[in-house]
């Protein structure tokens, strides 16, 4: 296997976005090495194994049953030719945390809009650089907050360099999330309220 060189993230850039409806998203790209010790690191190794000598691994070669340890955290996103993103599979834990069933949904239609726009920006970057990306994400709506670490893994349909699918996975380990945010120079209190950030959004 010839591993792709890790993406360089030399300048930590924190994005702290707010809208007029009480929603907030804090995020930034961090080195994939910060996934060390968790399921995202195992998934990253699996992505490299599937890739082999090809520019990108093929979606057909990714069997969720081979990564049973991550099943509830996985989403499979179809990348349309018009650069729209449609959820084809949503992990049960992700669905529970979001309180939204996104299967078949265009990411552009997800609420709140500030979250959709941030997610689309991450997805487009993954399609452009054609390598896995890691982002800590903190979302707030009123008193509801959620934090997680999200890995984006690009896949092709035919083993070429065109991204046709993104497989995402989330890690809710507080220590890894805090470490990733600290790399960006951001420190915040851990969530103190139960429930998902999206459970009361329309």
Residue, then its C-alpha position, 0 to 999 in steps of 0.5 A: x500500500x502506498x499511503x497518501x501523505x497527510x494533509x498539512x494544516x499548518x495554521x489553526x483556523x477556528x470558525x465561530x459562526x452564529x445566526x440570528x436564531x440562537x444557533x452557533x457552530x464552532x469548528x475547524x480542521x485539525x490533523x487526522x493524527x488527533x483521532x489517535x486512540x479512537x474508532x476514527x483512527x481505526x477507520x482511517x487505517x481501513x480507508x488507506x487499506x482499501x485505497x491501496x494503489x488507487x487515487x481513492x478507495x471504491x465505495x463498493x469495497x467498503x462493507x460496513x460489516x467490516x467496521x462493526x465497531x463503528x456502525x452506529x456512527x457512520x453516514x454514507x453521503x452521495x456526492x451528486x454531479x452538481x456538488x449536492x450531498x444526499x444522505x444514503x445511510x445514517x448511523x443509528x447513534x447519529x440519528x439519535x443524537x440529532x433527533x432527525x432522520x436524514x436518510x434521503x435528505x439533501x444536506x442543504x435542507x438540514x436545519x438549522x441553515x448555519x449547520x447545513x452551510x458549515x457541513x457543506x463547506x466541509x464536504x466540498x473541501x473533502x471532495x477538492x483535496x481527495x483525502x480524509x479530513x478531521x473536524x471537531x464540531x460544537x453546535x448550540x441552539x439555545x441551551x442545547x449543545x453537542x460536541x463531536x469529532x467528525x472524520x470525512x473519508x472520500x470514496x470513488x465509484x470506480x477507483x479513479x480520482x472523482x469523489x462520488x461518496x463521502x463516508x463520515x464517522x463521529x467520535x463523542x469522546x470528550x478528551x479527544x474532542x477537547x484535545x482537537x479544539x485545544x489545537x485550534x486554541x479553543x476551550x469551552x465547557x463540556x456539554x452539561x445538558x442532556x439531549x441533542x442540539x437539534x431536538x427542538x428545531x423545526 
